[in-house]
Amino acid sequence: MHPSSAQKLFTKRVGLYNKSFNAIIALTKPDQIAKDIDALTTSSKTSTQVTGMPVAVKEVMDVRGFPTTLCDSSLKKGFVGTLYTRDKSEEQEAAVVKRLRESGAIIVGKTNIPTKGLDVQCSNAIHGTTTNPWDPLRTSGGSSGGSCVAVATGMVPLALGR
């Protein structure tokens, strides 16, 4: 699938499902996605299995251009919290995210987690609850709940969790 076609499908699926399930809590800016797709289409790199694939990343992982908040409202307070939660630079990006980008994946956003990623349900005071696609009266569960729901509903074909 061409990268721009994959992006259109991702955008459509997020529009259809994310409001109901609350899996993706932050989206990459459209102009950045366009730049990433453009770089792929003009690159002479060999295509890989993830070239052009929209990939979401669990909120606890550092991604350039996004803050890492751990979905913990207490980190919004004080000087240290401000430093910790500011948008990450390219140098601060997690190695696995860098490797995906180098392989041609398009990072499209960050997914919901429980506070600090430390609970068996997927709910927090900042972004709310990620619901289970098979039973919306329940949470998706686990620390990678947002990533799981994003894949289960077809919003993305691949999402990182740990």
C-alpha positions in Angstrom: 0.0 0.0 0.0 1.3 3.5 -0.9 2.2 5.5 2.2 -0.4 8.3 1.5 -3.1 5.6 1.0 -2.2 4.1 4.4 -2.4 7.5 6.0 -5.8 8.2 4.5 -7.1 4.9 5.9 -5.5 5.6 9.3 -7.2 9.0 9.4 -10.6 7.5 8.4 -10.3 4.7 11.0 -9.3 7.2 13.8 -12.3 9.4 12.9 -14.6 6.4 13.1 -13.4 4.7 16.2 -11.2 6.8 18.5 -14.0 8.9 19.9 -15.7 5.7 21.1 -12.7 3.9 22.4 -10.2 6.7 23.4 -7.1 4.7 22.3 -5.0 7.4 20.7 -4.5 10.4 22.9 -2.1 12.5 20.8 -1.8 12.6 17.0 1.2 13.6 14.9 0.7 16.9 13.2 -0.6 16.5 9.6 2.3 18.5 8.2 4.8 16.3 9.9 3.1 13.2 8.5 3.1 14.7 5.1 6.9 15.4 5.4 7.5 11.8 6.6 5.5 10.4 3.6 7.3 12.8 1.2 10.7 11.7 2.5 9.7 8.1 1.9 8.5 8.6 -1.6 11.6 10.6 -2.6 14.0 8.2 -0.8 16.1 5.7 -2.7 16.1 3.4 0.4 15.0 -0.2 -0.1 11.4 -0.8 1.0 10.9 -2.8 4.2 7.9 -4.6 5.7 6.9 -1.4 7.6 7.6 1.2 4.9 4.6 3.6 4.9 2.9 1.8 7.8 1.1 4.0 10.3 2.4 3.1 13.8 1.2 4.3 17.2 3.4 4.4 20.2 2.6 3.8 23.9 2.6 7.0 25.9 5.5 6.0 28.1 7.9 5.9 25.2 9.7 9.1 24.1 8.7 10.3 20.6 10.2 13.4 19.0 7.7 16.3 19.0 5.6 14.8 21.9 5.8 15.2 25.6 6.0 12.0 27.7 3.6 12.6 30.6 3.0 9.0 31.8 -0.6 10.3 32.0 0.2 11.5 35.5 -1.2 14.9 36.4 1.3 15.3 39.3 4.1 15.7 36.7 2.5 18.9 35.5 3.6 20.6 38.7 7.0 22.1 39.4 10.2 22.7 37.5 11.2 19.1 37.2 7.8 18.1 35.9 8.1 20.9 33.3 11.4 19.6 32.1 10.2 16.0 32.0 7.0 16.6 30.1 8.2 19.0 27.4 8.2 17.9 23.8 11.1 15.5 23.1 13.8 16.2 20.6 15.1 13.8 18.0 18.0 12.9 20.2 15.7 12.0 23.1 13.5 9.7 21.0 13.4 6.0 22.1 15.7 3.7 20.1 12.8 1.4 19.0 10.9 4.4 17.6 14.1 5.6 15.8 14.5 2.2 14.3 10.9 2.1 13.1 11.4 5.5 11.4 14.6 4.3 9.8 12.7 1.3 8.4 10.1 3.6 6.9 7.3 3.5 9.4 5.2 6.6 9.9 4.7 7.4 13.6 1.1 8.7 13.8 0.6 9.3 17.5 0.7 8.1 21.1 -1.7 5.8 22.8 -3.4 5.8 26.2 -2.1 4.1 29.3 -3.1 3.9 33.0 -1.3 6.4 35.2 2.4 5.8 35.0 1.6 2.6 33.1 1.2 0.8 36.4 -2.3 -0.7 36.6 -4.3 -3.6 35.2 -6.9 -1.2 33.6 -6.4 1.6 31.1 -7.7 4.8 32.7 -6.1 8.0 34.0 -7.2 11.4 35.1 -5.7 13.3 32.1 -7.1 11.3 29.2 -9.8 9.2 30.7 -10.6 5.5 30.0 -9.8 3.4 27.0 -12.7 1.1 26.5 -12.7 -2.5 25.4 -13.9 -2.9 21.8 -15.8 -6.1 22.7 -17.4 -4.8 25.8 -17.6 -0.9 26.1 -18.6 -1.2 29.7 -15.1 -2.4 30.6 -11.7 -0.9 30.2 -9.3 -2.4 27.7 -7.0 -3.4 30.6 -3.3 -3.5 31.0 -0.6 -0.9 30.7 -0.7 -1.0 26.8 -4.5 -0.8 26.6 -4.5 2.1 24.2 -2.1 0.3 21.8 -4.1 -2.9 21.9 -7.3 -1.1 21.1 -5.8 0.9 18.3 -4.7 -2.3 16.6 -7.9 -4.3 17.5 -10.1 -1.6 15.9 -7.9 -1.3 12.9 -6.9 2.3 13.5 -3.3 1.2 13.0 -1.8 -2.1 11.9 1.0 -1.8 14.5 1.4 -0.2 17.8 4.2 -0.3 20.4 3.7 -1.4 23.9 5.9 -3.0 26.5 
